Amino acid sequence: MVTRDELVGAAAAVSAADGFEAVTIEGLAQDLGVPERDVSEHFPTDESLQLSIVWSGADVFSKAVTEPASGRPEGIERLRALLEHWVDYAESDAYRGGFVGGAADLPDHVRDLIAEIARSWIATLAGHARLAVEQGDLPPGTDPHQVAFEVHGLVQEANWTFGVLGDRDAYNRARRGIRHRIGG
């Protein structure tokens, strides 16, 4: 019997190579040489199988980014730690093959879940920026949502610049931009 984790890993590999639409219960069963019922016992629909890839990616992100930063005081220190871990994660091999860059072209159910997770992440960044303003670590009048937008944009641009242009310094540029924006 194949495990849920094995199925998600195999589904993620198919998705990275061929896109989310290629991830189906039937196709995964064929790829793994197991009966379809072994896959459908864990995932009753193709959609649930596809969404499991996104949730698995969110778990990996949490372990690499949010959990290591959770011990830092809320506000500017936690914001810096979150961003440091995020850039390190984005630069790592663990992130390669990510699907978020082309999220607009994904099936609606996948895109909607990615958008929900991204909104939560941006809200987390903005929340710590707001606390940093309240604690006097960012200038009075600083718009926390603008800070979140800018630092989020720096990491996303680093992903694009590295992935498309092959610029190996992209993540260092993001780190410098983040330090410029929030100090430290």
Backbone torsions as a table, in degrees:
resi	resn	phi	psi	omega
1	MET	NA	133.7	179.9
2	VAL	-84.4	142.4	-178.1
3	THR	-87.1	162.7	177.3
4	ARG	-59.2	-44.5	-179.8
5	ASP	-62.3	-39.1	177.1
6	GLU	-64.1	-40.0	178.7
7	LEU	-64.8	-44.6	-179.7
8	VAL	-63.7	-42.5	178.3
9	GLY	-61.4	-44.1	178.5
10	ALA	-66.7	-40.0	178.7
11	ALA	-64.2	-40.7	178.5
12	ALA	-62.9	-38.4	178.5
13	ALA	-65.5	-41.6	177.0
14	VAL	-62.9	-45.5	-179.2
15	SER	-60.7	-44.5	-179.6
16	ALA	-62.9	-34.6	-178.0
17	ALA	-84.6	-39.8	-169.0
18	ASP	-125.9	-2.1	180.0
19	GLY	96.1	161.9	-177.2
20	PHE	-62.8	-34.8	-177.8
21	GLU	-62.7	-24.0	179.8
22	ALA	-78.8	-10.5	-178.9
23	VAL	-86.9	106.0	178.4
24	THR	-133.7	157.0	177.1
25	ILE	-60.0	-47.9	-179.0
26	GLU	-60.9	-48.1	-178.7
27	GLY	-64.7	-40.8	180.0
28	LEU	-66.1	-41.4	177.1
29	ALA	-60.0	-43.9	178.2
30	GLN	-63.4	-45.5	179.9
31	ASP	-59.2	-38.9	-176.9
32	LEU	-90.6	-8.8	-179.2
33	GLY	67.8	37.4	179.1
34	VAL	-123.8	158.8	176.6
35	PRO	-64.8	147.7	178.7
36	GLU	-55.2	-35.7	-178.6
37	ARG	-62.3	-28.4	177.6
38	ASP	-66.7	-32.1	177.3
39	VAL	-81.0	-45.1	-175.5
40	SER	-70.4	-16.4	173.3
41	GLU	-65.9	-31.4	178.6
42	HIS	-92.1	-34.7	-175.5
43	PHE	-134.5	105.3	-175.1
44	PRO	-71.5	-20.6	-178.9
45	THR	-135.5	159.2	174.5
46	ASP	-59.1	-39.2	-179.5
47	GLU	-60.9	-44.6	-179.4
48	SER	-65.2	-34.8	176.6
49	LEU	-65.8	-44.4	179.2
50	GLN	-64.2	-42.8	179.6
51	LEU	-65.9	-29.6	179.1
52	SER	-62.8	-28.8	177.5
53	ILE	-66.0	-43.0	179.8
54	VAL	-65.1	-46.3	-179.8
55	TRP	-63.5	-37.5	177.0
56	SER	-63.0	-42.8	176.8
57	GLY	-63.0	-37.7	178.1
58	ALA	-65.7	-37.1	177.4
59	ASP	-65.7	-42.8	178.1
60	VAL	-62.0	-44.3	178.5
61	PHE	-59.3	-45.9	-179.4
62	SER	-59.8	-44.8	-179.6
63	LYS	-66.6	-32.9	-177.5
64	ALA	-87.0	-26.1	-170.6
65	VAL	-119.3	-61.9	-171.1
66	THR	-75.3	-41.0	-179.2
67	GLU	-62.7	-46.2	179.4
68	PRO	-63.7	-27.1	-179.3
69	ALA	-86.5	-11.1	-171.6
70	SER	-65.6	-21.2	179.6
71	GLY	-82.2	-8.7	180.0
72	ARG	-81.7	148.5	178.3
73	PRO	-59.4	144.1	178.6
74	GLU	-63.6	150.8	-178.2
75	GLY	108.0	-141.7	-172.2
76	ILE	-63.5	-38.1	-179.5
77	GLU	-65.6	-42.7	178.5
78	ARG	-68.3	-39.9	178.3
79	LEU	-59.1	-47.5	178.4
80	ARG	-60.4	-43.6	-179.3
81	ALA	-64.7	-43.7	178.3
82	LEU	-58.6	-45.7	-177.3
83	LEU	-69.9	-38.5	177.7
84	GLU	-61.0	-48.1	179.8
85	HIS	-66.1	-35.2	-179.5
86	TRP	-66.5	-45.8	179.3
87	VAL	-63.3	-42.8	177.9
88	ASP	-59.7	-44.0	178.8
89	TYR	-63.7	-46.4	-179.0
90	ALA	-61.2	-33.9	-178.9
91	GLU	-78.5	-18.9	-173.6
92	SER	-78.0	163.1	175.8
93	ASP	-66.3	-23.2	179.9
94	ALA	-61.0	-27.8	-177.3
95	TYR	-87.7	-22.2	-176.5
96	ARG	-53.0	141.9	-178.5
97	GLY	85.7	8.4	178.0
98	GLY	-60.2	155.7	-173.0
99	PHE	-111.4	-3.5	-170.3
100	VAL	-71.3	-27.7	-177.5
101	GLY	-56.9	-34.0	179.7
102	GLY	-108.9	33.3	-173.4
103	ALA	-58.8	-30.3	-177.9
104	ALA	-63.0	-24.6	-177.5
105	ASP	-96.3	5.0	-178.2
106	LEU	-82.5	161.8	174.0
107	PRO	-56.7	148.3	-174.5
108	ASP	-52.3	-45.9	-176.2
109	HIS	-63.9	-34.5	178.7
110	VAL	-74.9	-47.3	179.8
111	ARG	-60.1	-41.5	-179.2
112	ASP	-64.0	-40.0	178.3
113	LEU	-68.2	-42.3	177.3
114	ILE	-61.0	-41.9	178.6
115	ALA	-62.4	-41.7	178.9
116	GLU	-61.7	-45.3	-180.0
117	ILE	-66.2	-42.2	179.7
118	ALA	-64.1	-41.7	177.5
119	ARG	-59.8	-41.1	178.7
120	SER	-64.6	-41.6	178.7
121	TRP	-64.0	-45.9	179.7
122	ILE	-64.6	-38.3	176.8
123	ALA	-64.2	-36.8	176.4
124	THR	-62.7	-46.5	178.7
125	LEU	-61.2	-45.6	-179.8
126	ALA	-64.2	-37.7	179.3
127	GLY	-62.3	-41.6	178.5
128	HIS	-72.7	-32.7	174.5
129	ALA	-65.4	-39.9	177.5
130	ARG	-61.3	-44.8	177.9
131	LEU	-63.2	-37.3	178.9
132	ALA	-63.7	-37.1	176.1
133	VAL	-66.5	-47.9	-179.5
134	GLU	-60.5	-33.9	-178.1
135	GLN	-86.8	-1.2	177.9
136	GLY	83.0	11.9	179.9
137	ASP	-88.5	-16.4	170.1
138	LEU	-123.4	150.0	-174.8
139	PRO	-58.5	146.2	175.5
140	PRO	-55.9	144.0	179.3
141	GLY	85.4	-5.0	177.5
142	THR	-64.1	131.8	178.4
143	ASP	-83.9	109.7	-177.6
144	PRO	-60.1	-34.1	179.7
145	HIS	-69.7	-33.3	176.1
146	GLN	-68.4	-40.8	176.7
147	VAL	-59.3	-48.7	180.0
148	ALA	-59.6	-42.7	179.1
149	PHE	-60.2	-46.3	-176.5
150	GLU	-67.3	-47.2	-177.7
151	VAL	-70.3	-35.6	174.9
152	HIS	-60.7	-44.6	179.4
153	GLY	-62.2	-36.3	178.9
154	LEU	-63.0	-44.1	-179.6
155	VAL	-70.4	-40.4	178.4
156	GLN	-63.9	-39.7	177.8
157	GLU	-65.0	-38.5	176.9
158	ALA	-60.9	-42.2	177.5
159	ASN	-59.2	-46.6	-178.7
160	TRP	-66.2	-47.3	-176.9
161	THR	-63.2	-40.1	176.6
162	PHE	-69.3	-49.1	-174.7
163	GLY	-67.5	-38.8	-175.5
164	VAL	-94.5	-44.3	-175.6
165	LEU	-95.4	-11.8	-179.9
166	GLY	70.4	21.2	-178.6
167	ASP	-75.6	106.3	-177.7
168	ARG	-69.4	-14.1	179.7
169	ASP	-93.9	2.3	-174.6
170	ALA	-57.4	-42.2	-177.1
171	TYR	-72.9	-33.4	174.3
172	ASN	-65.9	-36.1	175.7
173	ARG	-63.6	-40.3	177.6
174	ALA	-63.0	-43.4	178.7
175	ARG	-60.1	-44.0	178.9
176	ARG	-64.1	-40.8	178.4
177	GLY	-63.5	-40.5	178.6
178	ILE	-64.9	-45.5	178.2
179	ARG	-60.6	-39.6	178.3
180	HIS	-62.9	-39.7	-175.2
181	ARG	-76.4	-42.5	-174.3
182	ILE	-117.3	1.7	179.2
183	GLY	79.7	176.2	177.0
184	GLY	98.3	NA	NA
